[in-house]
Amino acid sequence: MSATRDTSQRRLQISELVRQHGSVQVASLARRFGVSMQTVRKDLRYLAERGVMARAYGGAIDSSVVGTGGATEPPYEAKRTSHLDEKRRIGQRAAALVKAGDTIAIDSGTTAIQLAEQLPNIDVTVVTNDFGVLGALAPKNNINIVMLGGELRRKNMAFYGGLTVEALDALHVDMLFLGVDGFDLERGITTHYEPEAMLNRKMVEAARVVVAITDSSKFGKICLHRIIPISDLNVLITDLSAPENIVQASEHLGFELILA
């Protein structure tokens, strides 16, 4: 069990090193972690198979520099491990907004999972379509969970489709926590996947308050499918690296900005 935990922790740290430096070398990683070069190669192969990085001669490079360079959807494992500290802080601040008796909707995404993990075990109702959110909330027996059905999209481990959208027709929630793929002041909040955009718009219609939760890496990115304009937001929770134009936009457009 200890060896498994050590392996998982080492791979997470390797992912962070690739994200920070753009590339890593097998020999230097072996020295850093005190393991054999063969062990490091297994780690890199494991992470490359999950899209976290791309193998290169003698090491690996950040997968985001491979390909078109546009706002393409990164693999789920890459999203899960990137900007993890920021996502935890954002999740903690978002959870602090929830009060006993609330009914909330939590959108899909890795930041949403951090919110679910931070949510206290109190009398609230959570509506979600995300498998990871369900897993984080299931042990909290005071939380009532409403899981939206549909077809599982394994690329981000969430459910979508006509059944998912229809399930929201009779629901009203106090607060929606909306994940973000792209956040642009002109183009609005966008996503890579059209059924996700359709579902998110339905969630917005059902919510009294709309809260976007995103780390600052999503600012300026534009994906194919628009969810809502920025002016439809009530609250934005992001990290301390938010650019000045986002701070100015919160004042101009009237949404509350919370920096975590």
N, C-alpha and C positions, 0 to 999 in steps of 0.2 A: 504493500500500500504506500509506503514511504517512497519507494523507487518510482512508482507511478506518479505520485505528487511532484517529485523532483523533476521528472521528465516533462510533465505538463508546465511546471513553472519555468523551466529552462526554455521551452519552446515559446512560451509567452514573451520572455525577455528577448529572445532572438527576433521575434516579430517586431517588438518595439525598437530594437537596434536597427533593423532594416528600414523601418518607417522614419527614424531620426536621421540616419546617415545615407540612405539610398541604396546601400549595398553592404555585404558582409563577406568575410573570407573564412574558409573552413579552419585553416591553421590558427588564426587569431581567436576564433570562437572556442576551439579546443583548449587553448591556453587559458582563456578567460574563465571557462566553466570547469576546468580540470577533468575533462573527459577525453576519450580518444577521438581522432579524426573520423573514424568509422561511425561513431555515435552521432557526431555532428552531421555527417552526411545523411544519416537516417532522419535526423530532425528536419533538415532542409528538404529532403524528399517528401516527408509527411506534410510540411507546410506548403510546399509547392503544389502538391496534389489537391490541397484545399484552397488554392488561389491566393494565399497570403503573400507569396513572393514567386519569382521566376528563377529557376536554376541558371547559373552562369558558370563559366570555367573557374574552378577553384572556390566557388562560393554561391552567392545568390544576390539578386537585385530586387528592388521594390517592384511589385507587379503593376503598380499604377503608372510606371514610366514605359511599359510595354504596350504597344498597340496604337490606337488613334490619338490618345491624349484627351478625348472629349469626355463629357459627363456620362460615361458608361457605368453600368451597375457593377460594383465590385462584388466578388464572391462573399457569401455569408460569413465564412470563417474570417475573412479579412476585415469585414465590418465589425465582427464581434470583438476583435482584439485591438482595433485602432482607436486612439483617443480614449482609452479606457478610464483613466483618472477623471477626465473632463465629464464623461458620461455618468460616472458614479456621482459626482458632485451635482450635476444637473438633475439626476434622478432623485437625489436627496432633497433638493430644493422643491422639486415638483411634488414629491410625496408630502411635504410640509403644508401644501395648499389644501390637502384633502382632510375633511372633517367627518366625524362620526355621523352617519345618516345620509351622507352624500351618495349619489349615483353617478359614476364616472365611466367614460369610455377611454380605453387605452389602445391606441393605434399599434400597428406592428413596427418592429425595429429593435435594434440592439440598445438604443437609449431607453426605449419603452420597457425593456426587460430590466434595466437598472432601476427604473421607477418602481416596477412591480416588486423587486427585491427589497427596496427601501420602504415600501408601503407598510405602515403599522398594522398589526392584526386587530383591527377595530371593525365595528359594524358599518361596512360600506358595501355597495354593490358595484361590481366592475364588469363592464361589457367589453369584450375584446375578440379579435380574430387571430391573435398571435399565439402560436404554440409555446414559445418561450415564456411569454407572459403567464399563460396558464400554468406552466410548470413551476414558476416562481410563486404564484399565488396559492396553488393547491394545498400546501401544508398549513396555510393560515385559515383556521377553521371558522373564524368570525367574519370572514369576507365571503359574501355571496357572489358567485361567478356565473356570468351569462356568456357562454361561448357561442360565437356566431359560426354557423356551419358553412359548408361549401366545399370547394375543391382545394386540397392542400397544394400550395406552390412551394416546392422544396427549395427553390433558390433563396427564399427568405423565411421559410418555415411559418407561413401564414395562410389563412383560408380566404378565398375570393370566389366571386361568381354571383349569378342571379339570386341564389338562395341566401347568400350573405347579405346582399343589399336589401332583399325583401324582409329579412329578419329585423331590420332597423325601422320598418314602417310604423310599428306601434310603440316604439321606444322613445323616451325623452330622458336626457341626461343633464346633470348639473354642469358637468365640465368634460371637455374632450382634450386629451393629451395627444397631440398630433406630431408624429415623427416627420422628418424632413430628409429628402434626397437632394433637393436644390432649393436655394433661398435667394431670390434676386428681387431687388426693390422694384424693378419695372415689370418683370415677368411673373412675379409672385412665387408661391410655394409650388414646387413641381415634383414629379416622381417619374421613374423609369417605366412603370407598368400601368397600362390603361385601366384594367379592372381595379387596381389599387386607387387610382385617382377617382373613379366612380364611387367606390366605397367610402373614401375619405370625404367626398362632397356630401354624401348622405349622412355621415357622422356629424359633419359641421351643421347640417340642417337640424339635426336632433339635439344639438348642444346649446345650452344657455351661454356658456363661456368657452372660448376656443384658446387653448394654450399650446403653442409650438415649443417643442423640446428638441434642441439641436446643438451640437458643438460647432465652433466657428469655422471648421473646414468646409461646411456646406454653403457659406455665404459667397455669393457671386456665381454659384453653379446653377445651370439651367438644364433641366431634363425635359423630355419630350412632352409629357402630359401635365397640364396645369390642374392644380387642386383649387386654390383660392388666391385672390390678390392679397397682398400684405395688409391692406386696409381692413380686411375681414378678421384679423387677429385681435384678440383681447390682451393676451400676454405672450411674451417671448422669454423663455429661459435658455440661456446660453452660457458659455464660459467667459473668462476674463479677457480673452483675446479678441473679443468682438470689435470689429473696426469702427472707426468714428462715424461713418455714414449710417451704420445701424443704430447707434446712439441717437443721432440726429433724426433718423426716421421715426424712432419711437416717440419723440417729442412732436414731430410734424403730423404723423398719422394717428397718434393718440393711443398706441398700445403700451402696456406696462412692460418695461424691460427689467428682467431679473438676471444679474450676473452671478454665477456660481463659481 
